Amino acid sequence: MNEQNHEEMTPSSTQFITVRRGRLMVAGKDITMPLILSIVVIALALIANPLTGGVFFTSNNLTNILRQMTTVPGLLALGMLFVILTGGIDLSVGSVVGFSAIVAASATVHWELPVWLAFLLGISTGAFWGLINGFIVARFKLAPFVVTLAMMTFIRGLTYVISEQSINTGSFGFPEFSALGSAMLFGIPVPTLIMVAFFITGAVFLNLTPLGRSTIAIGGNRETVRLAGISVTKGIITAYVISGICSGVGGVLLASRLGNIQPSLGGSFELDAIAACVIGGASLAGGKGTVQGTVMGVLILAIMNNLLSLRNVDAYWQWVLKGVIIIAVVMIHSASSKRHA
């Protein structure tokens, strides 16, 4: 009898993988959404190849996809995820990208600073704007949508004040400025490797550190977090600073890759970042979302953008399709949450 009870208590292969209320569980973790997103990524890639006449899986095109992922929506989506987890939103990320890019280029071309210092300055400005956003939202308890919308306009205007014209680093004889954006390592773009490092660091921070776990908890139930003695203000500010840093790095990398930096750079980038998070399963209400899901959302958008571009689909129709996809995904997530509540 004791041996029978012991056998029943011992985890078996059938207990390791189970289906509960329509969700696939592995070792007690729900992998339904990651599995679905992985299938979607694979399906899109397989569909894209014949639709592009076999161009999709060429090395040049795959490298192009990796480069496009780095800033739009890669790094921005990661930063946006942290903000969304707290129940907020950051509409200023696109403007921060443009500002950081212009600052880095201006510091190199006009202020004659070393390239590494110009890059660091560009990233620091991103962190600064994130700090301002987080402080206003957390300290004065204002709606994140309103605050970041105002900051989006303010930062964009300030970018034009700094430089009303484009800055071409190549024309000014600064090839080292473009070195980082075009560098390759083991056949992979260096900016992509930087993005991967950020995603890994973000996953470790969210899952293994007290501050990271509190970031998720803030979006789930802010009052409970406060009563537990955790600083809600610190958590919110941290999330926006991370978003600012990601935007700053994205702006610097994009400026390095393009060489010709326009003050309008980064317009509407926030939409792709939000879309990647939502497609990856993040809830705009806060408290729900994963780095892994965001990666999948980034991949789906990157493949879709690449496919539409190779098929010469008009840019305006691409935005229409993105809007439809976002609405559909939100409805699916909402229906799934209600069904399993």
Backbone hydrogen bonds in HBPLUS format (Angstrom, degrees):
<---DONOR---> <-ACCEPTOR-->    atom                        ^
c    i                          cat <-CA-CA->   ^        H-A-AA   ^      H-
h    n   atom  resd res      DA  || num        DHA   H-A  angle D-A-AA Bond
n    s   type  num  typ     dist DA aas  dist angle  dist       angle   num
A0005-ASN N   A0001-MET O   3.01 MM   4  6.35 159.5  2.05 149.7 154.5     1
A0006-HIS N   A0002-ASN O   2.87 MM   4  6.09 151.3  1.95 144.6 153.4     2
A0007-GLU N   A0003-GLU O   2.98 MM   4  6.18 152.3  2.05 143.8 150.5     3
A0008-GLU N   A0004-GLN O   3.03 MM   4  6.31 150.3  2.12 145.6 153.6     4
A0009-MET N   A0005-ASN O   3.06 MM   4  6.30 141.2  2.21 142.5 152.1     5
A0010-THR N   A0006-HIS O   3.12 MM   4  6.29 126.5  2.42 139.3 152.6     6
A0010-THR N   A0007-GLU O   3.32 MM   3  5.19 140.7  2.48  92.9 103.5     7
A0015-GLN N   A0012-SER O   3.04 MM   3  5.15 130.5  2.29  97.9 111.3     8
A0016-PHE N   A0012-SER O   2.94 MM   4  6.19 137.7  2.12 146.0 158.6     9
A0027-ALA N   A0016-PHE O   2.82 MM  11  5.04 166.2  1.84 151.1 155.7    10
A0018-THR N   A0025-MET O   2.93 MM   7  5.16 158.1  1.97 146.3 153.3    11
A0025-MET N   A0018-THR O   2.73 MM   7  5.16 177.0  1.73 165.1 164.2    12
A0020-ARG N   A0023-ARG O   2.85 MM   3  5.20 152.4  1.93 154.7 154.2    13
A0023-ARG N   A0020-ARG O   2.89 MM   3  5.20 152.2  1.97 111.9 121.0    14
A0031-ILE N   A0024-LEU O   3.00 MM   7  5.89 161.3  2.03 163.2 169.3    15
A0026-VAL N   A0029-LYS O   2.85 MM   3  5.21 158.9  1.90 147.8 149.9    16
A0029-LYS N   A0026-VAL O   2.98 MM   3  5.21 165.2  2.00 112.5 116.4    17
A0035-LEU N   A0031-ILE O   2.96 MM   4  5.98 156.2  2.01 149.3 156.3    18
A0036-ILE N   A0032-THR O   2.93 MM   4  6.19 160.5  1.97 152.6 158.2    19
A0037-LEU N   A0033-MET O   2.88 MM   4  6.05 168.9  1.90 159.8 162.6    20
A0038-SER N   A0034-PRO O   2.91 MM   4  6.01 151.3  1.99 141.2 149.3    21
A0039-ILE N   A0035-LEU O   2.99 MM   4  6.25 156.6  2.05 148.6 154.5    22
A0040-VAL N   A0036-ILE O   2.93 MM   4  6.24 153.7  2.00 148.1 155.9    23
A0041-VAL N   A0037-LEU O   2.94 MM   4  6.20 158.6  1.98 149.7 154.7    24
A0042-ILE N   A0038-SER O   3.03 MM   4  6.28 168.1  2.05 152.3 154.8    25
A0043-ALA N   A0039-ILE O   2.83 MM   4  5.97 162.3  1.86 150.1 155.8    26
A0044-LEU N   A0040-VAL O   2.84 MM   4  5.99 161.8  1.88 151.4 156.2    27
A0045-ALA N   A0041-VAL O   3.02 MM   4  6.24 158.9  2.07 148.2 153.9    28
A0046-LEU N   A0042-ILE O   2.95 MM   4  6.18 160.3  1.99 151.6 156.9    29
A0047-ILE N   A0043-ALA O   2.89 MM   4  6.06 152.7  1.97 148.4 156.2    30
A0048-ALA N   A0044-LEU O   2.78 MM   4  5.87 152.8  1.86 145.8 154.0    31
A0049-ASN N   A0045-ALA O   3.24 MM   4  6.39 151.6  2.32 146.2 150.6    32
A0051-LEU N   A0047-ILE O   3.41 MM   4  6.52 158.6  2.46 147.6 153.7    33
A0052-THR N   A0048-ALA O   3.01 MM   4  6.10 126.8  2.30 146.2 158.2    34
A0052-THR N   A0049-ASN O   3.23 MM   3  5.35 143.9  2.37 100.2 110.3    35
A0054-GLY N   A0049-ASN O   2.82 MM   5  4.89 162.6  1.85 156.0 151.0    36
A0053-GLY N   A0050-PRO O   3.20 MM   3  5.05 164.7  2.22 104.9 106.0    37
A0055-VAL N   A0052-THR O   3.26 MM   3  5.46 159.4  2.31 105.3 111.5    38
A0058-THR N   A0055-VAL O   3.09 MM   3  5.47 165.3  2.12 118.9 121.1    39
A0062-LEU N   A0058-THR O   3.01 MM   4  6.25 165.1  2.03 158.9 163.3    40
A0063-THR N   A0059-SER O   2.96 MM   4  6.06 154.9  2.02 145.7 152.5    41
A0064-ASN N   A0060-ASN O   3.00 MM   4  6.19 148.0  2.10 137.5 146.6    42
A0065-ILE N   A0061-ASN O   2.92 MM   4  6.23 149.8  2.01 147.9 155.7    43
A0066-LEU N   A0062-LEU O   3.03 MM   4  6.31 158.4  2.08 145.6 150.9    44
A0067-ARG N   A0063-THR O   2.99 MM   4  6.27 154.2  2.06 147.2 154.0    45
A0068-GLN N   A0064-ASN O   2.96 MM   4  6.18 156.1  2.02 146.6 153.3    46
A0069-MET N   A0065-ILE O   2.93 MM   4  6.15 145.8  2.05 147.9 157.2    47
A0070-THR N   A0067-ARG O   3.25 MM   3  5.41 138.2  2.43  99.7 110.2    48
A0072-VAL N   A0068-GLN O   3.33 MM   4  6.04 147.3  2.44 151.4 158.5    49
A0074-GLY N   A0069-MET O   2.78 MM   5  5.03 125.8  2.07 137.6 154.6    50
A0075-LEU N   A0070-THR O   3.03 MM   5  6.10 165.4  2.05 135.1 137.6    51
A0077-ALA N   A0073-PRO O   2.62 MM   4  5.38 148.0  1.72 157.5 165.9    52
A0078-LEU N   A0074-GLY O   3.17 MM   4  6.53 152.4  2.25 151.5 158.9    53
A0079-GLY N   A0075-LEU O   3.12 MM   4  6.44 167.1  2.14 152.6 155.0    54
A0080-MET N   A0076-LEU O   2.82 MM   4  5.97 156.0  1.88 146.8 154.6    55
A0081-LEU N   A0077-ALA O   2.88 MM   4  6.02 144.7  2.00 142.1 150.8    56
A0083-VAL N   A0079-GLY O   3.42 MM   4  6.80 158.2  2.48 146.0 151.1    57
A0084-ILE N   A0080-MET O   2.85 MM   4  6.07 165.8  1.87 158.6 162.8    58
A0085-LEU N   A0081-LEU O   2.89 MM   4  6.04 153.3  1.96 151.4 158.3    59
A0086-THR N   A0083-VAL O   3.09 MM   3  5.43 137.5  2.28 103.9 115.1    60
A0088-GLY N   A0083-VAL O   3.08 MM   5  5.31 154.2  2.15 147.2 141.4    61
A0087-GLY N   A0084-ILE O   2.85 MM   3  5.03 157.6  1.90 109.9 116.8    62
A0287-GLY N   A0085-LEU O   2.86 MM 202  4.76 154.0  1.93 114.9 123.1    63
A0096-VAL N   A0092-SER O   2.93 MM   4  6.18 153.8  2.00 156.1 164.7    64
A0097-VAL N   A0093-VAL O   2.97 MM   4  6.21 150.1  2.06 145.6 153.1    65
A0098-GLY N   A0094-GLY O   3.19 MM   4  6.53 161.4  2.22 147.5 150.8    66
A0099-PHE N   A0095-SER O   2.90 MM   4  6.13 160.4  1.94 150.0 155.8    67
A0100-SER N   A0096-VAL O   2.84 MM   4  5.92 171.2  1.84 153.7 156.3    68
A0101-ALA N   A0097-VAL O   2.99 MM   4  6.09 157.3  2.04 148.1 154.6    69
A0102-ILE N   A0098-GLY O   3.01 MM   4  6.17 162.9  2.04 148.0 152.5    70
A0103-VAL N   A0099-PHE O   2.89 MM   4  6.08 161.7  1.92 153.9 159.3    71
A0104-ALA N   A0100-SER O   2.96 MM   4  6.09 164.1  1.99 146.7 151.0    72
A0105-ALA N   A0101-ALA O   2.98 MM   4  6.16 162.6  2.01 149.2 154.2    73
A0106-SER N   A0102-ILE O   2.78 MM   4  5.85 162.8  1.80 150.3 155.9    74
A0107-ALA N   A0103-VAL O   2.83 MM   4  5.90 157.2  1.88 147.5 154.1    75
A0108-THR N   A0104-ALA O   3.20 MM   4  6.38 141.8  2.36 137.2 146.2    76
A0109-VAL N   A0105-ALA O   2.85 MM   4  6.02 178.4  1.85 161.0 161.5    77
A0110-HIS N   A0106-SER O   2.81 MM   4  5.13 139.1  1.98 129.7 142.8    78
A0111-TRP N   A0106-SER O   2.99 MM   5  6.38 152.5  2.07 154.1 158.6    79
A0113-LEU N   A0107-ALA O   2.82 MM   6  5.59 172.0  1.83 160.9 159.5    80
A0117-LEU N   A0114-PRO O   3.07 MM   3  5.30 120.5  2.44 101.8 116.4    81
A0118-ALA N   A0114-PRO O   2.89 MM   4  6.19 151.8  1.97 153.4 162.7    82
A0119-PHE N   A0115-VAL O   2.87 MM   4  6.15 158.3  1.92 155.9 160.9    83
A0120-LEU N   A0116-TRP O   3.06 MM   4  6.24 159.0  2.10 139.4 145.3    84
A0121-LEU N   A0117-LEU O   2.87 MM   4  6.06 149.1  1.97 142.4 151.1    85
A0122-GLY N   A0118-ALA O   2.95 MM   4  6.21 154.7  2.01 146.5 153.0    86
A0123-ILE N   A0119-PHE O   2.99 MM   4  6.31 159.3  2.04 153.6 158.6    87
A0124-SER N   A0120-LEU O   2.91 MM   4  6.05 152.9  1.99 143.0 151.1    88
A0125-THR N   A0121-LEU O   3.01 MM   4  6.27 148.4  2.11 147.0 154.2    89
A0126-GLY N   A0122-GLY O   3.34 MM   4  6.67 147.0  2.46 138.2 146.3    90
A0126-GLY N   A0123-ILE O   3.10 MM   3  5.15 120.7  2.47  94.6 109.3    91
A0127-ALA N   A0123-ILE O   3.10 MM   4  6.51 155.7  2.16 149.4 155.4    92
A0128-PHE N   A0124-SER O   2.88 MM   4  6.13 150.8  1.96 145.7 154.4    93
A0129-TRP N   A0125-THR O   3.02 MM   4  6.30 161.5  2.05 150.1 152.9    94
A0130-GLY N   A0126-GLY O   3.05 MM   4  6.28 152.7  2.12 145.7 153.8    95
A0131-LEU N   A0127-ALA O   2.91 MM   4  6.14 150.2  2.00 145.7 153.7    96
A0132-ILE N   A0128-PHE O   2.99 MM   4  6.33 155.4  2.06 150.1 156.5    97
A0133-ASN N   A0129-TRP O   2.96 MM   4  6.18 166.3  1.98 149.3 152.7    98
A0134-GLY N   A0130-GLY O   2.90 MM   4  6.06 170.9  1.91 152.4 155.1    99
A0135-PHE N   A0131-LEU O   2.88 MM   4  5.94 159.6  1.93 147.8 153.7   100
A0136-ILE N   A0132-ILE O   3.07 MM   4  6.21 167.4  2.09 152.6 155.5   101
A0137-VAL N   A0133-ASN O   3.02 MM   4  6.19 168.8  2.03 154.9 158.4   102
A0138-ALA N   A0134-GLY O   2.88 MM   4  5.87 168.1  1.90 150.4 154.4   103
A0139-ARG N   A0135-PHE O   2.76 MM   4  5.47 156.6  1.82 142.2 150.5   104
A0140-PHE N   A0136-ILE O   3.16 MM   4  5.57 153.7  2.24 129.1 137.2   105
A0141-LYS N   A0137-VAL O   3.03 MM   4  5.15 114.2  2.48 119.9 131.1   106
A0147-VAL N   A0143-ALA O   3.05 MM   4  6.31 170.4  2.06 162.5 165.2   107
A0148-THR N   A0144-PRO O   2.92 MM   4  5.90 171.7  1.92 151.7 154.3   108
A0149-LEU N   A0145-PHE O   3.01 MM   4  5.92 140.9  2.17 135.4 146.3   109
A0150-ALA N   A0146-VAL O   3.01 MM   4  6.18 159.1  2.06 147.4 152.2   110
A0151-MET N   A0147-VAL O   2.94 MM   4  6.21 155.9  1.99 146.2 153.8   111
A0152-MET N   A0148-THR O   2.83 MM   4  5.85 142.5  1.97 134.0 143.9   112
A0153-THR N   A0149-LEU O   3.28 MM   4  6.58 156.4  2.34 144.8 148.7   113
A0154-PHE N   A0150-ALA O   2.95 MM   4  6.19 163.2  1.98 149.7 155.1   114
A0155-ILE N   A0151-MET O   2.84 MM   4  5.81 174.1  1.84 152.0 153.9   115
A0156-ARG N   A0152-MET O   3.13 MM   4  6.11 155.6  2.19 137.5 144.8   116
A0157-GLY N   A0153-THR O   3.00 MM   4  6.15 160.3  2.04 148.1 153.3   117
A0158-LEU N   A0154-PHE O   2.95 MM   4  6.19 155.1  2.01 146.9 154.3   118
A0159-THR N   A0155-ILE O   2.89 MM   4  6.10 142.9  2.03 143.7 153.7   119
A0160-TYR N   A0156-ARG O   3.25 MM   4  6.62 151.6  2.34 145.8 151.6   120
A0161-VAL N   A0157-GLY O   3.05 MM   4  6.38 141.8  2.20 140.4 151.7   121
A0162-ILE N   A0158-LEU O   3.01 MM   4  6.30 154.5  2.07 148.5 153.5   122
A0163-SER N   A0159-THR O   3.05 MM   4  6.33 160.3  2.09 146.4 151.8   123
A0167-ILE N   A0261-ILE O   2.87 MM  94  5.14 154.3  1.93 140.3 147.2   124
A0261-ILE N   A0167-ILE O   2.85 MM  94  5.14 166.9  1.87 145.5 141.8   125
A0169-THR N   A0259-GLY O   2.92 MM  90  5.42 152.5  2.00 161.6 155.7   126
A0174-PHE N   A0169-THR O   3.08 MM   5  5.51 147.3  2.20 152.0 157.1   127
A0173-GLY N   A0170-GLY O   3.08 MM   3  5.25 161.3  2.12 107.1 111.7   128
A0177-PHE N   A0174-PHE O   3.02 MM   3  5.55 149.6  2.11 112.6 121.2   129
A0178-SER N   A0175-PRO O   3.07 MM   3  5.43 134.3  2.29 105.0 116.1   130
A0179-ALA N   A0176-GLU O   3.29 MM   3  4.92 150.4  2.38  91.1  99.7   131
A0182-SER N   A0178-SER O   3.29 MM   4  6.38 140.5  2.46 147.0 156.3   132
A0183-ALA N   A0179-ALA O   2.97 MM   4  5.76 118.6  2.36 143.6 157.0   133
A0190-VAL N   A0183-ALA O   2.93 MM   7  5.56 170.0  1.94 136.4 138.5   134
A0185-LEU N   A0188-ILE O   2.81 MM   3  5.21 162.8  1.84 144.4 149.1   135
A0188-ILE N   A0185-LEU O   3.04 MM   3  5.21 159.7  2.08 107.4 113.9   136
A0192-THR N   A0189-PRO O   3.00 MM   3  5.33 127.8  2.28 105.7 119.2   137
A0193-LEU N   A0189-PRO O   3.22 MM   4  6.68 149.6  2.32 146.9 155.6   138
A0193-LEU N   A0190-VAL O   3.03 MM   3  5.02 115.6  2.46  97.1 112.9   139
A0194-ILE N   A0190-VAL O   2.94 MM   4  6.28 151.3  2.03 153.0 161.6   140
A0195-MET N   A0191-PRO O   2.96 MM   4  6.23 151.4  2.04 141.0 148.6   141
A0196-VAL N   A0192-THR O   2.91 MM   4  6.23 156.9  1.96 149.7 155.5   142
A0197-ALA N   A0193-LEU O   2.98 MM   4  6.21 156.2  2.04 144.8 150.9   143
A0198-PHE N   A0194-ILE O   3.01 MM   4  6.31 149.3  2.11 144.9 153.2   144
A0199-PHE N   A0195-MET O   2.92 MM   4  6.28 155.3  1.99 151.2 158.0   145
A0200-ILE N   A0196-VAL O   2.95 MM   4  6.21 161.1  1.99 153.9 158.4   146
A0201-THR N   A0197-ALA O   2.98 MM   4  6.11 163.9  2.00 146.0 150.9   147
A0202-GLY N   A0198-PHE O   2.80 MM   4  5.95 155.0  1.86 147.1 154.7   148
A0203-ALA N   A0199-PHE O   2.94 MM   4  6.15 154.7  2.00 147.4 153.3   149
A0204-VAL N   A0200-ILE O   3.01 MM   4  6.27 162.2  2.04 151.8 156.4   150
A0205-PHE N   A0201-THR O   2.89 MM   4  6.06 161.4  1.93 149.4 155.0   151
A0206-LEU N   A0202-GLY O   2.95 MM   4  6.12 164.4  1.98 149.8 153.4   152
A0207-ASN N   A0203-ALA O   3.04 MM   4  6.05 160.2  2.08 147.5 152.9   153
A0208-LEU N   A0204-VAL O   2.84 MM   4  5.42 152.0  1.92 147.6 153.1   154
A0213-ARG N   A0209-THR O   2.98 MM   4  6.28 164.3  2.01 159.2 163.0   155
A0214-SER N   A0210-PRO O   2.91 MM   4  6.06 148.6  2.01 143.8 153.0   156
A0215-THR N   A0211-LEU O   3.05 MM   4  6.23 134.8  2.27 135.6 146.7   157
A0215-THR N   A0212-GLY O   3.12 MM   3  5.10 128.8  2.40  93.7 107.3   158
A0217-ALA N   A0213-ARG O   3.06 MM   4  6.33 158.6  2.10 143.7 150.2   159
A0218-ILE N   A0214-SER O   2.84 MM   4  5.98 146.1  1.96 145.9 153.2   160
A0220-GLY N   A0216-ILE O   3.25 MM   4  6.57 141.0  2.41 140.0 151.1   161
A0220-GLY N   A0217-ALA O   3.04 MM   3  4.93 122.2  2.39  91.7 107.2   162
A0221-ASN N   A0217-ALA O   2.92 MM   4  6.11 171.9  1.93 166.7 164.6   163
A0225-VAL N   A0221-ASN O   3.22 MM   4  6.52 157.1  2.28 150.6 157.0   164
A0226-ARG N   A0222-ARG O   3.03 MM   4  6.31 154.0  2.10 146.2 153.2   165
A0227-LEU N   A0223-GLU O   2.95 MM   4  6.20 160.1  1.99 151.3 156.2   166
A0228-ALA N   A0224-THR O   3.02 MM   4  6.18 131.9  2.26 137.8 150.4   167
A0228-ALA N   A0225-VAL O   3.19 MM   3  5.08 131.2  2.44  91.3 104.6   168
A0230-ILE N   A0225-VAL O   3.20 MM   5  5.65 158.0  2.25 162.8 157.0   169
A0229-GLY N   A0226-ARG O   3.03 MM   3  5.36 159.3  2.07 110.5 115.1   170
A0235-GLY N   A0231-SER O   3.18 MM   4  6.40 158.2  2.23 141.7 147.4   171
A0236-ILE N   A0232-VAL O   2.96 MM   4  6.20 162.0  1.99 156.3 160.3   172
A0237-ILE N   A0233-THR O   2.98 MM   4  6.13 171.4  1.98 155.0 157.7   173
A0238-THR N   A0234-LYS O   2.94 MM   4  6.01 158.6  1.99 145.8 152.2   174
A0239-ALA N   A0235-GLY O   3.10 MM   4  6.31 155.5  2.16 143.2 149.1   175
A0240-TYR N   A0236-ILE O   3.13 MM   4  6.48 160.1  2.18 153.9 158.2   176
A0241-VAL N   A0237-ILE O   2.90 MM   4  6.11 154.1  1.97 152.0 159.9   177
A0242-ILE N   A0238-THR O   2.95 MM   4  6.16 159.7  1.99 151.5 156.5   178
A0243-SER N   A0239-ALA O   3.04 MM   4  6.30 154.1  2.11 142.2 149.6   179
A0244-GLY N   A0240-TYR O   2.86 MM   4  6.11 151.6  1.94 143.0 150.9   180
A0245-ILE N   A0241-VAL O   2.83 MM   4  6.14 155.1  1.89 151.6 158.2   181
A0246-CYS N   A0242-ILE O   2.95 MM   4  6.17 166.2  1.97 152.8 156.1   182
A0247-SER N   A0243-SER O   2.99 MM   4  6.19 154.0  2.05 144.3 151.7   183
A0248-GLY N   A0244-GLY O   2.81 MM   4  6.02 152.7  1.88 145.9 154.1   184
A0249-VAL N   A0245-ILE O   2.86 MM   4  6.12 165.5  1.88 158.4 161.0   185
A0250-GLY N   A0246-CYS O   2.89 MM   4  6.00 156.8  1.95 141.4 148.9   186
A0251-GLY N   A0247-SER O   2.82 MM   4  6.02 153.7  1.89 146.2 153.1   187
A0252-VAL N   A0248-GLY O   3.03 MM   4  6.26 160.4  2.07 149.6 154.2   188
A0253-LEU N   A0249-VAL O   2.93 MM   4  6.12 167.4  1.95 155.4 158.8   189
A0254-LEU N   A0250-GLY O   2.92 MM   4  5.99 157.4  1.97 146.5 153.3   190
A0255-ALA N   A0251-GLY O   2.91 MM   4  6.00 156.9  1.97 144.4 151.1   191
A0256-SER N   A0252-VAL O   2.95 MM   4  6.14 155.0  2.01 145.3 152.3   192
A0257-ARG N   A0253-LEU O   2.97 MM   4  6.19 149.2  2.07 142.2 150.4   193
A0258-LEU N   A0254-LEU O   2.91 MM   4  6.07 162.2  1.94 153.4 157.5   194
A0259-GLY N   A0255-ALA O   2.94 MM   4  5.78 164.5  1.97 146.7 151.9   195
A0265-LEU N   A0262-GLN O   3.06 MM   3  5.32 163.9  2.09 113.2 116.4   196
A0267-GLY N   A0264-SER O   3.35 MM   3  6.20 144.6  2.49 148.2 147.7   197
A0269-PHE N   A0266-GLY O   3.11 MM   3  5.36 165.4  2.14 129.0 128.2   198
A0271-LEU N   A0268-SER O   3.15 MM   3  5.58 144.6  2.28 107.9 116.6   199
A0273-ALA N   A0269-PHE O   3.16 MM   4  6.49 157.7  2.21 151.2 157.9   200
A0274-ILE N   A0270-GLU O   2.98 MM   4  6.14 164.0  2.00 148.0 151.6   201
A0275-ALA N   A0271-LEU O   2.90 MM   4  6.01 159.0  1.94 145.1 151.9   202
A0276-ALA N   A0272-ASP O   2.92 MM   4  6.08 158.0  1.97 147.7 152.3   203
A0277-CYS N   A0273-ALA O   3.21 MM   4  6.47 158.5  2.26 146.1 151.2   204
A0278-VAL N   A0274-ILE O   2.95 MM   4  6.18 166.0  1.97 156.9 160.7   205
A0279-ILE N   A0275-ALA O   2.84 MM   4  5.96 168.8  1.86 155.0 158.6   206
A0280-GLY N   A0276-ALA O   2.98 MM   4  6.02 142.1  2.13 135.3 145.8   207
A0282-ALA N   A0277-CYS O   2.96 MM   5  5.40 161.1  2.00 153.2 147.2   208
A0281-GLY N   A0278-VAL O   3.01 MM   3  5.26 162.7  2.04 109.9 113.9   209
A0283-SER N   A0288-LYS O   2.92 MM   5  5.30 155.6  1.98 137.1 139.6   210
A0286-GLY N   A0283-SER O   2.91 MM   3  5.44 162.4  1.94 115.3 121.2   211
A0294-THR N   A0290-THR O   3.08 MM   4  6.30 153.5  2.16 140.5 147.8   212
A0295-VAL N   A0291-VAL O   2.92 MM   4  6.22 151.9  2.00 151.1 158.4   213
A0296-MET N   A0292-GLN O   3.15 MM   4  6.49 156.5  2.21 146.5 152.1   214
A0297-GLY N   A0293-GLY O   2.90 MM   4  6.22 151.9  1.98 145.6 154.1   215
A0298-VAL N   A0294-THR O   2.85 MM   4  6.12 151.9  1.93 149.2 156.5   216
A0299-LEU N   A0295-VAL O   2.93 MM   4  6.24 158.1  1.98 149.6 155.5   217
A0300-ILE N   A0296-MET O   2.90 MM   4  6.13 162.3  1.93 152.9 157.2   218
A0301-LEU N   A0297-GLY O   3.08 MM   4  6.27 165.5  2.10 147.7 151.2   219
A0302-ALA N   A0298-VAL O   2.87 MM   4  6.03 158.1  1.92 149.3 156.2   220
A0303-ILE N   A0299-LEU O   2.91 MM   4  6.07 167.0  1.92 155.4 158.0   221
A0304-MET N   A0300-ILE O   2.96 MM   4  6.06 161.7  2.00 146.5 152.4   222
A0305-ASN N   A0301-LEU O   2.80 MM   4  5.93 164.7  1.82 151.5 155.7   223
A0306-ASN N   A0302-ALA O   2.95 MM   4  6.05 159.0  2.00 144.7 150.9   224
A0307-LEU N   A0303-ILE O   2.86 MM   4  6.02 160.8  1.89 150.9 156.2   225
A0308-LEU N   A0304-MET O   2.98 MM   4  6.15 168.2  1.99 152.8 155.8   226
A0309-SER N   A0305-ASN O   2.96 MM   4  6.08 151.8  2.04 143.0 151.1   227
A0310-LEU N   A0306-ASN O   2.92 MM   4  6.11 161.0  1.95 150.4 155.3   228
A0311-ARG N   A0307-LEU O   2.98 MM   4  6.17 140.1  2.15 142.6 153.7   229
A0313-VAL N   A0308-LEU O   2.91 MM   5  5.29 171.8  1.92 163.0 160.7   230
A0312-ASN N   A0309-SER O   2.96 MM   3  4.92 156.7  2.01 103.0 109.2   231
A0317-TRP N   A0314-ASP O   3.02 MM   3  5.42 122.8  2.36 107.0 120.6   232
A0318-GLN N   A0314-ASP O   3.09 MM   4  6.48 141.5  2.25 145.4 157.0   233
A0319-TRP N   A0315-ALA O   3.17 MM   4  6.56 148.7  2.27 146.1 152.6   234
A0320-VAL N   A0316-TYR O   3.16 MM   4  6.50 150.8  2.25 140.3 148.5   235
A0321-LEU N   A0317-TRP O   2.94 MM   4  6.18 161.1  1.98 148.3 152.4   236
A0322-LYS N   A0318-GLN O   2.95 MM   4  6.20 156.5  2.01 146.3 152.9   237
A0323-GLY N   A0319-TRP O   2.98 MM   4  6.19 159.6  2.03 148.4 153.3   238
A0324-VAL N   A0320-VAL O   3.08 MM   4  6.38 157.1  2.13 149.4 155.3   239
A0325-ILE N   A0321-LEU O   2.96 MM   4  6.20 159.5  2.00 151.1 156.7   240
A0326-ILE N   A0322-LYS O   2.93 MM   4  6.17 163.2  1.96 154.8 158.8   241
A0327-ILE N   A0323-GLY O   3.07 MM   4  6.26 168.8  2.09 151.2 153.9   242
A0328-ALA N   A0324-VAL O   2.95 MM   4  6.10 161.1  1.98 148.6 154.4   243
A0329-VAL N   A0325-ILE O   2.89 MM   4  6.07 161.4  1.92 152.6 157.3   244
A0330-VAL N   A0326-ILE O   2.95 MM   4  6.14 164.3  1.98 153.4 157.6   245
A0331-MET N   A0327-ILE O   3.01 MM   4  6.20 157.8  2.06 147.8 153.8   246
A0332-ILE N   A0328-ALA O   2.95 MM   4  6.21 152.1  2.03 145.5 153.5   247
A0333-HIS N   A0329-VAL O   2.87 MM   4  6.11 165.5  1.89 156.2 159.6   248
A0334-SER N   A0330-VAL O   2.90 MM   4  6.03 157.8  1.95 146.1 152.8   249
A0335-ALA N   A0331-MET O   2.93 MM   4  6.06 163.8  1.96 146.7 151.0   250
A0336-SER N   A0332-ILE O   2.90 MM   4  6.04 155.4  1.96 147.3 154.6   251
A0337-SER N   A0333-HIS O   2.91 MM   4  6.09 157.1  1.96 147.6 153.5   252
A0338-LYS N   A0334-SER O   3.05 MM   4  6.28 160.9  2.09 150.9 155.5   253
A0339-ARG N   A0335-ALA O   2.99 MM   4  6.12 151.8  2.07 142.6 150.6   254
A0340-HIS N   A0336-SER O   3.09 MM   4  6.25 143.6  2.23 144.0 152.5   255
A0341-ALA N   A0338-LYS O   3.46 MM   3  5.12 165.7  2.49  94.8  98.7   256
